Amino acid sequence: MSEERTFTQGVRSSFPIMTGYIPIAMAYGVIGIKAGLPAWVIISMSIFIYAGASQFMAINLFTLGTAPLEMMIAVGVLNMRHVVMGLSFQSRVNLSFTDRILTSLGLTDETFAFLSLDKNLNGPYAKGVMLGSYLSWVLGAVAGILFGNILPDIISQGLEIAIYTLFITLLVSSLKASSKLFYVPLVSMITNIIISQRLSSGLSILISILAGAVAGMIFGGNDDE
């Protein structure tokens, strides 16, 4: 029987996630400043939302002049996957009610994938991994805000591609898992092209996300390969 690992070991094990989070979080902070968002809003999203794709989307919707309600719904729909991840994670580790709440707040795509590979998962170790990852994301955003005010425009504008590389990475990873999911971005793209001519940009994005989700339910599934 393997020895139960500690909270401190969990924090140390989060280093690979930290190295990926910090540059993306810095790019998020820089882009937020250049988009005209107050620093406290940028930091608050990192603290309370703590979801990279959703935070980048929120900045993009803000620059498009999207209504706050539409923005909240779009971000909420994008984060629905966390419900599934949370149920899966909580079924694998024995935690108290308080710890279940804390770990549900610290669960991201990266921490879920990292911890899912662990065959001897325990509560303290999982919380250590999540805390280390969380702190690196928040501190990265703070650094991005500071750099956003001093970096030359040509460099800060180049960081704006971070949002596209983030979404492309998520898309390619999903397509590798199941090629049938190609219908999701295709349906979303076609839907957005059609309805954006008549509806606001924020509402168009929201409907496109929902259309893609429906396509995923209809055409998705396990490949037979």
C-alpha positions in Angstrom: 0.0 0.0 0.0 1.5 3.3 -1.0 2.1 6.1 1.5 -0.5 8.9 1.6 0.9 12.1 0.1 0.6 15.4 1.9 -0.7 18.9 1.0 2.8 20.2 0.5 3.6 17.4 -1.9 0.5 18.4 -3.9 1.7 22.0 -4.1 5.1 20.9 -5.4 3.4 18.5 -7.9 1.4 21.5 -9.4 4.6 23.0 -10.8 4.0 21.6 -14.4 0.6 23.3 -14.3 2.0 26.5 -13.0 4.5 26.7 -15.9 1.5 26.6 -18.3 -0.8 28.9 -16.3 1.6 31.8 -15.6 2.3 32.9 -19.2 -1.4 32.5 -20.2 -2.6 34.4 -17.1 -0.1 37.1 -17.9 -1.4 37.4 -21.5 -4.9 37.6 -20.0 -3.9 40.5 -17.7 -2.2 42.4 -20.6 -5.2 41.9 -22.9 -7.6 43.0 -20.2 -5.7 46.2 -19.6 -5.4 47.0 -23.3 -9.2 46.3 -23.6 -9.9 49.0 -21.1 -11.0 46.8 -18.2 -10.2 48.1 -14.7 -7.5 46.2 -12.9 -9.8 45.2 -10.1 -12.2 43.6 -12.6 -9.4 41.6 -14.2 -8.1 40.3 -10.9 -11.6 39.6 -9.6 -12.4 37.4 -12.6 -9.2 35.4 -11.9 -10.1 35.0 -8.2 -13.8 34.2 -8.6 -14.3 32.8 -12.1 -10.9 31.0 -12.4 -11.5 29.7 -15.9 -9.1 30.7 -18.6 -11.3 30.2 -21.6 -14.2 31.9 -20.0 -12.1 34.9 -18.9 -10.7 35.4 -22.4 -14.2 35.1 -23.8 -15.5 37.7 -21.3 -12.8 40.2 -22.4 -13.7 39.5 -26.1 -17.4 40.0 -25.4 -16.7 43.2 -23.4 -14.8 44.7 -26.4 -17.7 43.8 -28.6 -20.1 45.8 -26.4 -22.0 42.7 -25.2 -24.7 43.2 -22.6 -23.8 42.0 -19.1 -26.6 39.5 -19.0 -25.6 37.9 -22.3 -22.0 37.8 -21.2 -22.9 36.0 -17.9 -25.0 33.5 -19.8 -22.3 32.8 -22.4 -19.7 32.3 -19.7 -22.0 30.1 -17.7 -22.7 27.9 -20.7 -19.0 27.5 -21.4 -18.4 26.5 -17.8 -21.1 23.8 -17.8 -18.4 21.2 -18.4 -17.2 21.7 -14.9 -20.4 20.1 -13.6 -19.4 16.8 -15.3 -15.8 17.1 -14.3 -16.8 17.8 -10.7 -19.1 14.8 -10.4 -16.4 12.5 -11.8 -13.7 13.9 -9.5 -15.8 13.8 -6.3 -16.6 10.2 -6.9 -12.9 9.2 -6.9 -11.8 10.7 -3.6 -13.2 10.7 0.0 -13.6 14.2 1.2 -15.6 16.0 3.9 -18.5 18.3 2.8 -16.3 21.4 3.3 -13.4 20.0 1.3 -15.8 19.0 -1.5 -16.9 22.6 -1.9 -13.3 23.8 -1.9 -12.1 21.3 -4.4 -15.0 22.0 -6.7 -13.9 25.6 -6.8 -10.3 24.6 -7.7 -11.2 22.2 -10.4 -10.1 23.2 -13.9 -9.4 21.3 -17.2 -5.8 21.0 -16.3 -6.1 20.0 -12.6 -8.8 17.5 -13.5 -6.7 15.9 -16.2 -3.6 15.9 -13.9 -5.4 14.3 -10.9 -7.4 11.9 -13.0 -4.2 10.1 -13.9 -3.4 9.6 -10.2 -4.4 6.1 -9.0 -3.7 6.9 -5.3 -5.5 10.2 -5.0 -6.2 11.6 -1.6 -7.8 14.9 -0.3 -4.7 16.8 1.0 -2.7 16.1 -2.1 -5.5 17.1 -4.4 -6.0 20.4 -2.5 -2.3 21.1 -2.7 -2.3 20.7 -6.5 -5.3 22.9 -6.8 -4.0 25.7 -4.5 -0.6 25.8 -6.3 -2.4 26.0 -9.7 -4.8 28.6 -8.4 -2.2 30.9 -7.0 -0.1 30.8 -10.1 -3.1 31.8 -12.2 -4.0 34.8 -10.0 -0.4 35.9 -9.6 0.1 35.6 -13.4 -2.9 37.9 -14.0 -1.4 40.4 -11.5 1.9 40.3 -13.4 0.1 40.8 -16.7 -1.7 43.9 -15.4 1.6 45.4 -14.3 3.3 44.5 -17.6 0.3 45.7 -19.5 1.0 49.3 -18.5 4.7 49.3 -19.5 4.9 46.9 -22.5 5.2 48.5 -26.0 2.0 48.3 -28.0 3.5 46.0 -30.6 4.3 43.4 -27.9 1.0 43.6 -26.1 -0.9 43.4 -29.3 1.0 40.2 -30.1 -0.2 38.7 -26.9 -3.8 39.0 -28.1 -3.3 35.8 -30.1 -3.2 33.9 -26.7 -7.0 33.7 -26.8 -7.0 32.1 -30.2 -4.2 29.6 -29.3 -6.0 28.7 -26.1 -9.3 27.9 -27.9 -7.4 26.1 -30.8 -5.6 24.0 -28.3 -8.8 23.0 -26.6 -10.4 22.2 -30.0 -7.5 20.1 -31.3 -7.4 18.1 -28.0 -11.1 17.4 -28.2 -10.9 16.3 -31.9 -8.0 14.0 -31.0 -10.2 12.3 -28.5 -13.2 12.0 -30.9 -13.1 13.0 -34.5 -16.9 13.1 -34.5 -16.7 16.3 -32.4 -15.7 18.1 -35.6 -19.4 18.8 -36.0 -19.4 21.0 -32.9 -17.2 23.9 -34.1 -18.6 23.5 -37.7 -22.2 23.9 -36.5 -21.2 26.7 -34.2 -19.4 28.5 -36.9 -22.2 28.2 -39.5 -24.8 29.3 -36.9 -22.8 32.3 -35.9 -22.3 33.4 -39.5 -26.0 33.2 -40.2 -27.5 34.8 -37.1 -24.9 37.5 -36.6 -26.4 39.3 -39.5 -29.6 39.9 -37.5 -28.7 39.6 -33.8 -26.1 41.3 -31.5 -22.7 39.8 -31.3 -23.1 38.6 -27.7 -26.4 36.9 -28.4 -25.1 35.4 -31.6 -22.1 33.8 -29.7 -24.5 32.5 -27.0 -26.8 30.8 -29.5 -23.8 29.4 -31.5 -22.5 27.8 -28.3 -25.8 26.2 -27.6 -26.1 25.0 -31.2 -22.6 23.5 -31.0 -23.6 21.8 -27.7 -26.7 20.3 -29.3 -24.5 19.1 -32.2 -22.2 17.4 -29.8 -25.0 15.5 -28.2 -26.4 14.4 -31.5 -23.2 13.5 -33.4 -20.8 12.9 -30.5 -19.9 9.6 -29.0 -17.0 7.2 -28.8 -15.1 6.5 -32.0 -14.8 2.9 -32.9 -11.2 3.2 -33.6 
